[in-house]
Amino acid sequence: MEEKEIILEVKNLEVSFGEEKVLDGVSFNLKKGENMAIVGPNGAGKTVLLKSLLGIIAYGGEVRWKDGVKISYVPQRILPEKTLPLSVGEFFKIKNITNGQAQAALASVGVTEDNFLKKKIGTISFGQLQRVLVAWALVGDPDVLLFDEPTAGIDIGGEETIFNLLGKMEKERNIAIVVVTHDMSVVYGLADSVLCLNKKLICMGAPSEILNPDSLKQLYGGGVTFYQHDHKH
């Protein structure tokens, strides 16, 4: 089998906020078309890791993307002001795409409501906003998708749509997906590898090989609660 090309190399990544070290000596690689899930307790540095990969916060160590790689990012939570004078359609125009392309992207994540593009960003529900952000990230055929809890606040039907879409995109376009999640059905159903993070790299490998009671206890400490439901491709 042909070895997949490495598109991201991370070596000894460190991030500190004042005296607090949030990430300490994290190293890993991401290959073309690989799906990686990042798991860990609250405060483990998962979102900080994604922001470091994007270069939007200061860090020590190395983050080296392959030249020419196109990256899209969906943050965990954006709460725009209700009076923000920006429609959904105008938000998509930031990427210089037509209304038809925007509607197609929205339909791919389950938003088919008439005149939805005319709605103000600040007035739609949080679940709808998350779908808008996922659709927006998929525009332009990125090579890598970075998702920070993309299904947070979305109903089960919406989660199914996004989960199935990510799997389809990966298979058809060989996109690499990095997703922060607490949903173990996403980890087992989508991820080729899982990165267990608690400020340091606790474990990394295929989910079926490394996610066991001992590694989870090391990662989370005492009781472990995961949100699970079945996904179907």
C-alpha positions, 0 to 999 in steps of 0.5 A: 500500500502506498504511504500517504503524504505528510501534510502537517508536521508538529514538533514540540509544540508549546503554548503558555498564557502567562505562567500557565503552560497550556500545551507542553511538548506536543508532537504529531503528523497529519497525512493527506486524507487522514481523519484525526479526532482530538479528545480530552477533558475540558481545559486540556488545550484542544482549542488552543491546539487548533488555533496554534495549527492556524497560526493565530496564537503565539507558540513555541516549537514547530508547526509546518504545513505542506506548501499550498495546503488550503485550510478551513476552520469551524470554531466551537462557538460564535455568538454574533450580536442580534443587531449585526447588519449582515445576512447569511448571503452576505456572509457567504459573499466574503468568499466571493461565491454566488447565491446558488453556490451558497444555497448548494453548500447550505443544502449539503448540511441540511439547510433548505429553507426558502429565503434563508440567505436573506436572514440576518446572521444574528437572528438565526438559531445557534444550530442553524449558525453552526450549519452555516459555519460548516457549509462556509468552511466547505466552500472552496474545496479545502485540503484540510478541515479543522472542526472544533465541536462542529455538532455542539448545539445541533439537534440529532438530525443535524449531527447526522447530516454533518457527520455523513457529509464529512465522511462523504467529503473525505472519501470523495475528495481525499480531504484531511479532517481534524475534529475536536469532539466529545462524541465517541461515535464520531471518533470510532465512526470517522477517525483514522487516528485519535490524539489524546490530549491533556496539555501533553500528548497522552496517547495517539493511534487508531481508536480501536487500539489505544482507547481502552480503560487504562488510557482513558483513566490516564486522560480523564482521571476518574469517571468518564462520560461520553455522549454517544449515539449511532451514526450511519453512513 
